Amino acid sequence: MITIIPKPTDIPSDNSTRMVMDELDRMKYPYRVRFLEAIDPFSEELSGSTIWVCGIRQNGHNFETLQALSLKNRIINSPEGIVTCANKVMTSALLIQSGIPTPETFFTESKIMAGRFIKKHGKAVYKPIYGFDGVGIHLVEDEDELGDPPYYLQEYVPNDRDFRVFVIGDRAVGAIMRVSDHLTHNIHQGGCGSAIDIPKQMAEIAVRAAQSVGVDYGGVDLLACDGSYVVLEVNGTPNWHCMQAPVPRMLAEYLISQDKNR
């Protein structure tokens, strides 16, 4: 049986957890729904189980509960993978270590050093370390535009669109192109998404990126650059807005396969 941890941000009109549960219902595969706030990780009730975590709150309780549960259960995605994806610094470090193309990245507490990086590139993209949905991302052209440290900066790659590729296991199963007239193209920031076929090179880079941060499935965000693609980040609890691929069914099939293999 699969245990499901619902995404806290699900709403009736955008319920990722329910979409996958509906597919499990169609396949007549058993599951139960639990909430992290009501789980005692020291109880033997959850042991040897497959646990699908559709999403968590970014707080110590949720993460520590998952960490403890992971000792005796198969968790998808792992708590380490989810937290890594939420941390832009660690994500970038793993992408670079794995040789995956990504914009030049800089991280410092020194405003002077950050200013040198900005001057080197003419302008840079500032991002919150633990940001989501494109919130707080903006261009900076001078160190005086920076707030309080630390500073996570990336070179600016000129673009009017980005791409999100949904990866499950070792396959890129769906992709969208997101277009907007501002810096971030996230759907939540007003970007317009449309499904696209996945070029081979994009698929290969996206799969490598998801594997490098240690997730079973993820949403990999990329930009076109110099005839190839660079990876911006990997989302460990992604939505699949605008994708034509039947992601909920594919995800349900993956969960079933992992539960049976366990």
Backbone torsions as a table, in degrees:
resi	resn	phi	psi	omega
1	MET	NA	141.6	177.9
2	ILE	-94.3	135.1	172.9
3	THR	-101.0	130.6	-175.1
4	ILE	-112.8	127.6	172.6
5	ILE	-102.3	109.1	-175.6
6	PRO	-66.2	155.5	175.1
7	LYS	-73.5	126.3	-176.7
8	PRO	-62.4	-25.6	-176.6
9	THR	-91.7	4.9	176.8
10	ASP	-59.4	140.0	173.3
11	ILE	-131.0	162.4	-176.4
12	PRO	-52.5	-35.9	-177.5
13	SER	-86.6	-6.1	-178.4
14	ASP	-151.6	76.8	-172.0
15	ASN	-116.1	90.8	-178.4
16	SER	-62.3	-42.2	-178.4
17	THR	-60.6	-46.2	-177.6
18	ARG	-62.9	-36.0	-179.8
19	MET	-60.7	-42.7	-179.7
20	VAL	-73.7	-37.6	176.9
21	MET	-61.8	-38.6	177.5
22	ASP	-60.4	-39.2	178.5
23	GLU	-68.0	-40.1	176.5
24	LEU	-63.1	-37.6	176.6
25	ASP	-61.8	-43.7	179.9
26	ARG	-62.9	-33.9	179.7
27	MET	-86.1	-1.6	178.7
28	LYS	56.5	39.7	178.2
29	TYR	-102.3	131.6	-173.4
30	PRO	-72.2	143.4	175.2
31	TYR	-153.7	165.1	173.3
32	ARG	-138.1	152.3	-178.5
33	VAL	-106.1	129.6	176.6
34	ARG	-132.1	155.6	178.1
35	PHE	-114.2	134.5	-175.1
36	LEU	-57.1	-34.8	-178.2
37	GLU	-64.1	-19.6	-176.9
38	ALA	-110.7	15.3	-179.6
39	ILE	-108.5	131.5	171.4
40	ASP	-96.5	109.4	-175.9
41	PRO	-66.5	-12.5	179.3
42	PHE	-91.4	-4.2	176.5
43	SER	-78.1	153.6	177.8
44	GLU	-86.3	2.4	-176.8
45	GLU	-61.1	-39.8	177.5
46	LEU	-107.6	101.5	179.6
47	SER	-151.3	132.3	-179.0
48	GLY	68.7	27.7	-175.7
49	SER	-108.2	159.6	169.0
50	THR	-95.8	121.0	-176.8
51	ILE	-116.9	119.6	175.9
52	TRP	-98.4	121.4	-179.9
53	VAL	-102.3	99.6	-179.3
54	CYS	-70.0	-28.4	177.6
55	GLY	-176.8	159.5	178.1
56	ILE	-135.9	162.7	170.2
57	ARG	-82.6	144.5	-178.5
58	GLN	-82.7	73.7	176.5
59	ASN	-141.9	166.2	-176.2
60	GLY	-62.7	-37.8	-176.6
61	HIS	-61.9	-50.4	-177.3
62	ASN	-60.5	-47.1	-177.7
63	PHE	-65.3	-46.7	-177.4
64	GLU	-65.7	-36.3	176.8
65	THR	-62.5	-45.2	178.3
66	LEU	-63.9	-40.2	178.8
67	GLN	-58.0	-46.0	179.9
68	ALA	-66.2	-41.0	179.7
69	LEU	-64.8	-30.0	-176.4
70	SER	-67.5	-15.7	178.9
71	LEU	-68.5	-27.8	-175.2
72	LYS	-125.5	7.5	-176.9
73	ASN	-140.3	159.9	173.5
74	ARG	-93.6	113.0	-176.1
75	ILE	-108.9	131.7	-178.2
76	ILE	-126.9	117.1	-12.8
77	ASN	-73.2	156.5	179.9
78	SER	-62.7	152.1	177.7
79	PRO	-59.3	-35.7	178.2
80	GLU	-63.5	-41.7	179.6
81	GLY	-64.7	-43.2	-179.4
82	ILE	-63.4	-44.9	-178.0
83	VAL	-69.3	-38.2	177.3
84	THR	-59.3	-45.4	-179.4
85	CYS	-65.0	-30.0	179.1
86	ALA	-76.0	-15.1	-176.8
87	ASN	-106.2	105.5	-175.3
88	LYS	-64.8	-31.7	-180.0
89	VAL	-65.2	-49.6	-178.9
90	MET	-67.3	-38.3	177.2
91	THR	-58.9	-48.4	-179.8
92	SER	-61.9	-41.2	-179.6
93	ALA	-61.4	-41.2	-179.8
94	LEU	-70.9	-37.9	177.1
95	LEU	-61.7	-46.0	-179.5
96	ILE	-65.0	-43.2	179.5
97	GLN	-60.7	-33.4	-178.4
98	SER	-87.3	1.9	178.8
99	GLY	72.2	25.6	-179.7
100	ILE	-91.1	129.5	-177.0
101	PRO	-61.0	129.9	179.7
102	THR	-151.6	151.5	179.4
103	PRO	-57.0	149.8	176.8
104	GLU	-57.1	132.8	-170.6
105	THR	-123.9	146.6	-177.5
106	PHE	-140.5	138.9	-178.5
107	PHE	-140.0	124.2	-175.2
108	THR	-158.5	163.0	169.6
109	GLU	-99.4	-8.8	-175.5
110	SER	-89.6	119.4	177.6
111	LYS	-66.1	-33.1	178.9
112	ILE	-64.6	-46.0	179.1
113	MET	-66.5	-37.9	176.7
114	ALA	-62.4	-39.5	178.6
115	GLY	-62.7	-37.2	177.7
116	ARG	-64.3	-39.6	178.5
117	PHE	-64.0	-43.6	179.1
118	ILE	-62.3	-44.4	-179.6
119	LYS	-63.6	-38.2	179.1
120	LYS	-57.9	-40.3	-175.2
121	HIS	-99.6	-4.7	-177.3
122	GLY	86.2	-42.2	172.6
123	LYS	-159.5	162.0	-177.7
124	ALA	-144.0	163.8	178.4
125	VAL	-99.5	120.6	175.2
126	TYR	-91.4	134.7	178.9
127	LYS	-134.9	138.0	170.7
128	PRO	-63.1	143.3	-177.4
129	ILE	-62.5	-40.0	-176.0
130	TYR	-112.8	37.5	-177.4
131	GLY	-77.5	170.4	177.7
132	PHE	-155.1	154.3	176.5
133	ASP	56.7	23.6	178.0
134	GLY	78.3	5.3	-177.5
135	VAL	-69.4	132.2	174.4
136	GLY	84.7	-1.2	179.8
137	ILE	-84.7	131.1	178.7
138	HIS	-157.8	160.0	177.6
139	LEU	-80.1	142.8	173.2
140	VAL	-128.6	139.9	-179.5
141	GLU	-118.2	-1.6	-178.9
142	ASP	-157.3	148.6	-178.7
143	GLU	-62.7	-24.0	179.0
144	ASP	-67.2	-15.5	178.8
145	GLU	-84.7	-5.8	-179.2
146	LEU	-83.3	147.7	175.4
147	GLY	-91.1	-136.1	-180.0
148	ASP	-82.2	149.8	177.9
149	PRO	-71.8	165.4	5.8
150	PRO	-82.1	167.9	-176.9
151	TYR	-119.5	116.1	173.7
152	TYR	-104.9	115.3	-174.6
153	LEU	-127.2	146.3	173.4
154	GLN	-131.0	150.0	174.5
155	GLU	-60.0	147.7	178.9
156	TYR	-84.9	122.4	176.2
157	VAL	-102.6	109.7	-177.4
158	PRO	-55.8	134.6	-176.9
159	ASN	-167.2	160.5	171.2
160	ASP	-125.1	12.7	-179.0
161	ARG	-164.0	161.3	169.6
162	ASP	-136.3	-179.2	-176.8
163	PHE	-132.8	138.9	170.4
164	ARG	-117.2	125.5	178.3
165	VAL	-111.2	128.1	178.2
166	PHE	-92.6	122.1	-177.6
167	VAL	-112.8	132.8	172.4
168	ILE	-126.7	120.8	-178.2
169	GLY	62.7	-121.4	-179.2
170	ASP	-108.0	24.8	-177.9
171	ARG	-130.0	138.5	168.1
172	ALA	-87.7	113.0	-168.8
173	VAL	-103.2	-14.1	-179.8
174	GLY	-167.4	157.3	-179.8
175	ALA	-152.6	151.5	172.8
176	ILE	-131.4	154.9	170.1
177	MET	-105.9	131.2	-179.3
178	ARG	-114.5	125.7	-174.9
179	VAL	-120.8	138.2	174.1
180	SER	-155.8	173.5	179.4
181	ASP	-103.1	18.1	177.3
182	HIS	-132.2	-176.3	-170.1
183	LEU	-63.6	-47.9	-179.5
184	THR	-97.0	142.7	-174.8
185	HIS	-112.3	12.4	-179.9
186	ASN	-55.2	144.3	176.9
187	ILE	-57.8	-39.3	-179.4
188	HIS	-69.1	-14.3	177.9
189	GLN	-103.4	13.7	176.5
190	GLY	97.5	5.2	177.3
191	GLY	-67.8	153.0	179.0
192	CYS	-107.1	120.8	-175.8
193	GLY	-105.0	144.5	175.2
194	SER	-144.2	142.3	-177.9
195	ALA	-69.1	144.9	178.1
196	ILE	-136.6	158.8	167.5
197	ASP	-71.3	151.9	-175.4
198	ILE	-98.6	112.0	174.6
199	PRO	-60.0	147.8	-176.2
200	LYS	-54.8	-45.1	-177.6
201	GLN	-64.4	-41.3	177.4
202	MET	-61.8	-44.2	-179.8
203	ALA	-61.2	-44.8	-177.9
204	GLU	-63.5	-43.8	-180.0
205	ILE	-65.9	-40.5	-178.8
206	ALA	-64.3	-43.3	179.5
207	VAL	-63.5	-44.3	178.8
208	ARG	-62.0	-38.0	-179.9
209	ALA	-65.4	-45.6	179.1
210	ALA	-62.0	-42.1	-179.8
211	GLN	-67.2	-34.0	-177.1
212	SER	-66.3	-30.1	-179.9
213	VAL	-96.0	-0.5	170.6
214	GLY	80.5	35.7	177.3
215	VAL	-110.3	147.2	174.4
216	ASP	-69.7	-37.3	177.6
217	TYR	-145.2	153.5	-179.1
218	GLY	-168.2	164.1	173.7
219	GLY	-103.8	113.9	-175.5
220	VAL	-100.5	123.0	-179.1
221	ASP	-99.3	129.3	-175.6
222	LEU	-133.1	158.5	169.9
223	LEU	-121.0	147.6	171.4
224	ALA	-73.9	137.6	-177.2
225	CYS	-157.5	119.6	174.3
226	ASP	52.3	44.9	176.8
227	GLY	79.2	2.9	177.7
228	SER	-136.8	-148.2	-178.0
229	TYR	-141.1	147.6	172.3
230	VAL	-117.4	144.1	-178.8
231	VAL	-91.8	128.5	176.9
232	LEU	-88.0	-49.1	-178.8
233	GLU	-164.8	170.1	175.8
234	VAL	-125.5	129.0	179.6
235	ASN	-96.7	123.2	-176.8
236	GLY	-87.9	-9.0	175.3
237	THR	-134.8	63.2	-168.8
238	PRO	-81.3	153.1	164.9
239	ASN	-89.4	171.3	-179.7
240	TRP	-130.4	41.4	178.7
241	HIS	-55.2	138.1	170.9
242	CYS	72.5	-1.1	-179.6
243	MET	-80.3	137.6	176.8
244	GLN	-81.7	-26.3	179.7
245	ALA	-61.8	141.7	-179.9
246	PRO	-76.4	67.6	-174.3
247	VAL	-57.3	-45.1	179.5
248	PRO	-56.9	-41.4	178.6
249	ARG	-66.7	-43.1	179.3
250	MET	-62.7	-39.4	179.0
251	LEU	-67.8	-40.7	176.5
252	ALA	-61.2	-43.0	178.4
253	GLU	-62.2	-39.3	179.0
254	TYR	-65.5	-43.9	179.2
255	LEU	-60.8	-41.7	179.2
256	ILE	-63.4	-43.9	-179.1
257	SER	-62.7	-40.0	179.6
258	GLN	-69.8	-35.7	179.2
259	ASP	-68.4	-40.7	178.6
260	LYS	-68.2	-40.0	178.5
261	ASN	-65.1	-34.0	178.5
262	ARG	-61.2	NA	NA
